[in-house]
Amino acid sequence: MQSWIDHQADLARIAKSQLFFVGGAPRSGTTWLTHLLDSHPDVRCGGEGLFHKHLAEPMQKMMTERREAIEGKNTNLFRETGGFPLPDAEDGELLIGTAILQALARLGGKHPWKAIGEKTPENVFFFPRLKRMFPNAKLITIARDPRDVLTSGWHFFYKTKDGEDVDAAKIAFIRLALPSINKGAHTALELLKQYPSDCTVVTYERMRAAPAEIAQALFRFLGVSNDKKVVDDCVAKTSFAAMSGGRQAGAVQNGSFFRKGVVGDWKSTLNEEMNQMVLKELAWAFPQFGWTP
């Protein structure tokens, strides 16, 4: 095991790279976007580090419990001597940030990547804290027509049961998912306003229509080469056919991360009642992201 000092030097090296984080609704194209970024020779992007749910939340709980335990000792046993200093919120953020850098160090290995980052869909809710911990980090959100998100999620996650009212199950599935999709879209747009030079939002639809244009813009955003040869190579490596094992977009394989790869597939799965449910909740977002109601 490295000495503590040597270990911190490695983390400092990672911290000086261009850090970035990717988020978006599950089934919105986050995995495809991860592979596109990771295909660049100077970029390392991995998924999923689960920094929010399985690192930050437990660490916050642990620090709260530690603070309460020390406070109890200070009050009951050491009231005459003053006891021990209490940890504060900054201590927790420092530990979480260090753990994230360690995870990125493992992801990057010894290669001197110019940009290194991680994708977890739920990062979109963690972006504000990530930006506070790493002020120079770049934040990338991918957004997709929520009806296609729900359709892809339904086919990927949901297992229908014998005799089940499938339409009722779809309505329940949509009702459960809409608040999170709504909150994520608001969060992404608010951060874009707050940090216009460090945040960007791409859409699944634009990635399908103009993958080279999006790749070029993302590589420029991360400060790495975006010349045509690099862009064309990355786009070719991460086409739907390349990622799906040879299937063309439109050829369905339920259960695959790359299920169908088309825009507007929701019409094959959602009825008009379900469409109206989505529009009632998220009509505000359609002009923001360029979707057609």
C-alpha positions as a printed Julia matrix, in Angstrom:
293×3 Matrix{Float64}:
   0.0     0.0     0.0
   1.26    3.47   -0.86
   2.16    5.86    1.89
  -0.55    8.39    2.69
   1.55   11.24    1.24
   2.24    9.4    -2.04
  -1.42    8.47   -2.29
  -2.49   12.09   -1.9
  -0.05   13.08   -4.64
  -1.81   10.66   -7.01
  -5.18   12.12   -6.1
  -3.85   15.64   -6.66
  -2.75   14.56  -10.14
  -6.27   13.36  -10.92
  -7.77   16.53   -9.46
  -5.71   18.62  -11.88
  -7.2    16.78  -14.88
 -10.43   18.03  -16.42
 -12.98   16.23  -14.26
 -16.48   15.76  -15.58
 -19.7    14.01  -14.59
 -22.55   12.75  -16.75
 -26.17   12.34  -15.72
 -29.69   12.07  -17.06
 -32.83   10.02  -16.68
 -32.32    6.24  -16.84
 -32.86    5.06  -20.44
 -32.17    8.52  -21.86
 -28.91    7.54  -23.59
 -26.44    7.98  -20.73
 -24.67    4.68  -21.55
 -24.33    5.57  -25.23
 -22.97    8.99  -24.25
 -20.49    7.37  -21.86
 -19.1     5.16  -24.62
 -18.89    8.08  -27.05
 -16.8    10.1   -24.6
 -14.7     7.09  -23.57
 -13.85    6.34  -27.22
 -11.76    9.53  -27.39
  -8.03    8.77  -26.97
  -7.58   11.51  -24.34
 -10.8    10.91  -22.38
 -11.63    8.26  -19.79
 -15.29    7.96  -18.87
 -16.71    5.14  -16.78
 -20.08    4.25  -15.39
 -21.47    3.78  -12.84
 -19.62    4.96   -9.73
 -22.84    5.39   -7.72
 -21.31    8.31   -5.84
 -24.58    9.75   -4.59
 -26.55    6.82   -3.22
 -23.74    4.51   -2.17
 -21.09    7.0    -1.08
 -22.41   10.48   -0.25
 -25.63    9.41    1.5
 -23.97    6.76    3.75
 -21.05    9.09    4.48
 -23.42   11.89    5.46
 -25.31    9.52    7.78
 -22.06    8.29    9.32
 -20.78   11.84    9.92
 -24.08   12.83   11.53
 -23.91    9.83   13.87
 -20.26   10.57   14.7
 -21.06   14.19   15.47
 -23.93   13.12   17.76
 -21.71   10.58   19.55
 -18.92   13.1    20.14
 -21.42   15.74   21.25
 -22.86   13.26   23.74
 -19.41   12.51   25.15
 -18.58   16.21   25.35
 -21.8    16.95   27.22
 -21.87   14.0    29.6
 -18.23   13.11   30.28
 -16.06   16.02   29.32
 -18.16   19.07   30.16
 -15.44   20.36   32.47
 -12.6    19.86   29.99
 -14.28   20.86   26.74
 -14.22   17.54   24.95
 -13.36   17.0    21.29
 -14.06   19.34   18.32
 -17.2    18.42   16.42
 -17.01   17.55   12.7
 -18.89   19.91   10.42
 -20.41   19.67    6.95
 -17.1    20.54    5.28
 -15.47   17.46    6.83
 -18.03   15.22    5.17
 -17.65   16.91    1.79
 -13.86   16.55    2.03
 -14.14   12.82    2.69
 -16.69   12.31   -0.09
 -14.57   14.32   -2.53
 -11.47   12.3    -1.63
 -13.33    9.04   -2.15
 -14.56   10.23   -5.56
 -11.01   11.17   -6.59
  -9.83    7.74   -5.46
 -12.51    6.11   -7.6
 -11.49    8.2   -10.6
  -7.83    7.35   -9.96
  -8.69    3.64  -10.14
 -10.7     4.29  -13.3
  -7.87    6.15  -14.99
  -4.95    4.03  -13.85
  -1.55    5.53  -14.64
  -2.53    6.94  -18.03
  -2.29   10.75  -18.22
  -5.86   11.41  -19.38
  -6.66   15.0   -20.27
 -10.26   14.53  -19.1
 -11.61   11.89  -16.75
 -15.18   11.44  -15.62
 -17.99    9.18  -14.54
 -21.6     8.55  -15.48
 -24.42    7.62  -13.17
 -27.91    8.64  -14.33
 -28.78    9.97  -10.86
 -25.77   12.3   -10.99
 -28.17   14.94  -12.28
 -29.46   15.3    -8.69
 -25.9    15.26   -7.3
 -24.54   17.86   -9.73
 -24.87   20.84   -7.34
 -22.77   19.1    -4.66
 -20.26   17.82   -7.19
 -19.81   21.36   -8.46
 -19.17   22.61   -4.92
 -16.61   19.85   -4.26
 -14.92   20.25   -7.64
 -15.4    23.85   -8.81
 -13.62   23.26  -12.13
 -15.59   20.13  -13.03
 -17.73   20.0   -16.16
 -21.29   18.68  -15.97
 -22.98   16.94  -18.91
 -26.68   16.09  -19.01
 -28.38   14.06  -21.7
 -32.11   14.57  -22.11
 -34.59   12.52  -24.13
 -38.27   12.85  -24.95
 -39.77   11.57  -21.68
 -42.24    9.39  -23.57
 -39.35    7.52  -25.19
 -37.57    7.36  -21.8
 -40.66    5.77  -20.26
 -41.11    3.4   -23.18
 -37.51    2.24  -23.04
 -37.69    1.96  -19.24
 -40.89   -0.05  -19.44
 -39.37   -2.6   -21.81
 -36.06   -2.74  -19.94
 -37.15   -2.77  -16.29
 -40.74   -3.97  -16.1
 -41.72   -7.64  -16.11
 -45.41   -8.15  -16.83
 -47.33  -10.74  -14.84
 -49.85  -13.29  -16.1
 -53.35  -11.84  -16.13
 -52.13   -8.32  -15.35
 -53.91   -5.24  -16.68
 -50.96   -4.03  -18.73
 -52.35   -0.56  -19.4
 -53.0    -0.01  -15.69
 -49.45   -1.16  -14.94
 -48.05    1.26  -17.52
 -50.04    4.13  -16.01
 -48.69    3.29  -12.55
 -45.16    3.06  -13.96
 -45.51    6.47  -15.63
 -47.03    8.08  -12.55
 -44.14    6.84  -10.4
 -41.44    8.04  -12.8
 -42.73   11.47  -13.84
 -41.78   13.46  -10.71
 -38.16   12.32  -10.95
 -37.96   13.09  -14.68
 -39.48   16.52  -14.03
 -37.07   17.29  -11.19
 -34.06   16.16  -13.23
 -35.0    18.37  -16.18
 -35.43   21.41  -13.92
 -32.1    20.71  -12.18
 -30.2    20.44  -15.47
 -31.6    23.7   -16.83
 -31.03   25.58  -13.58
 -27.38   24.49  -13.5
 -26.97   25.5   -17.14
 -28.09   29.0   -16.19
 -25.86   29.08  -13.12
 -22.72   27.67  -14.77
 -23.1    28.32  -18.52
 -19.44   27.64  -19.31
 -19.18   24.46  -17.22
 -22.52   22.77  -17.93
 -23.97   21.47  -21.16
 -27.12   19.63  -22.15
 -27.35   17.36  -25.17
 -30.41   15.49  -26.34
 -30.76   11.92  -27.49
 -32.6    13.18  -30.54
 -29.7    15.4   -31.66
 -27.23   12.59  -31.01
 -29.27   10.36  -33.33
 -29.64   13.06  -35.99
 -26.13   14.56  -35.9
 -23.74   12.39  -33.85
 -20.58   13.96  -35.28
 -21.8    17.47  -34.49
 -22.58   16.5   -30.9
 -19.3    14.62  -30.46
 -17.33   17.59  -31.76
 -19.13   19.96  -29.38
 -18.6    17.66  -26.38
 -14.9    17.19  -27.07
 -14.5    20.93  -27.42
 -16.39   21.37  -24.13
 -13.93   19.02  -22.39
 -10.89   20.71  -23.91
  -9.67   17.76  -25.99
  -9.07   17.36  -29.7
 -12.19   17.58  -31.84
 -10.65   17.27  -35.29
 -12.65   15.41  -37.92
 -10.61   12.19  -37.88
 -10.97   11.79  -34.1
 -14.68   12.64  -34.21
 -15.44   10.3   -37.11
 -13.57    7.45  -35.43
 -15.43    7.93  -32.13
 -18.81    8.12  -33.88
 -18.08    4.95  -35.84
 -17.01    3.04  -32.73
 -20.2     4.0   -30.9
 -22.83    3.71  -33.63
 -25.94    1.71  -32.74
 -24.76   -1.19  -34.89
 -21.32   -1.2   -33.26
 -22.72   -1.02  -29.72
 -25.51   -3.56  -30.25
 -23.44   -6.29  -31.83
 -24.47   -5.62  -35.4
 -28.17   -4.78  -35.16
 -29.38   -1.79  -37.1
 -31.37    0.93  -35.34
 -34.99   -0.18  -35.19
 -34.21   -3.87  -34.68
 -35.6    -4.62  -31.21
 -33.88   -6.59  -28.48
 -35.69   -6.14  -25.17
 -33.41   -6.32  -22.14
 -30.43   -4.91  -24.04
 -28.97   -1.57  -23.01
 -29.26   -0.77  -26.71
 -32.83   -1.96  -27.22
 -33.99   -0.23  -30.41
 -32.17    3.06  -30.93
 -34.88    5.15  -32.55
 -36.71    8.41  -31.88
 -40.49    8.35  -31.35
 -40.79    4.7   -30.34
 -43.24    5.7   -27.59
 -46.09    5.49  -30.1
 -45.65    1.7   -30.17
 -46.11    1.38  -26.4
 -48.03    4.32  -24.92
 -51.64    5.18  -25.72
 -53.12    8.67  -25.92
 -54.15    8.69  -22.25
 -50.55    7.97  -21.27
 -49.28   10.59  -23.69
 -51.53   13.19  -22.09
 -50.29   12.22  -18.62
 -46.74   13.01  -19.71
 -47.69   16.24  -21.45
 -49.65   17.45  -18.43
 -46.58   17.08  -16.24
 -43.81   17.95  -18.67
 -45.23   20.11  -21.47
 -43.05   22.97  -20.17
 -39.9    20.98  -21.07
 -40.7    20.24  -24.71
 -39.79   23.66  -26.15
 -36.76   23.82  -23.84
 -35.29   20.63  -25.32
 -36.71   20.84  -28.82
 -39.14   17.93  -28.59
 -42.41   17.76  -30.52
 -45.49   17.25  -28.27
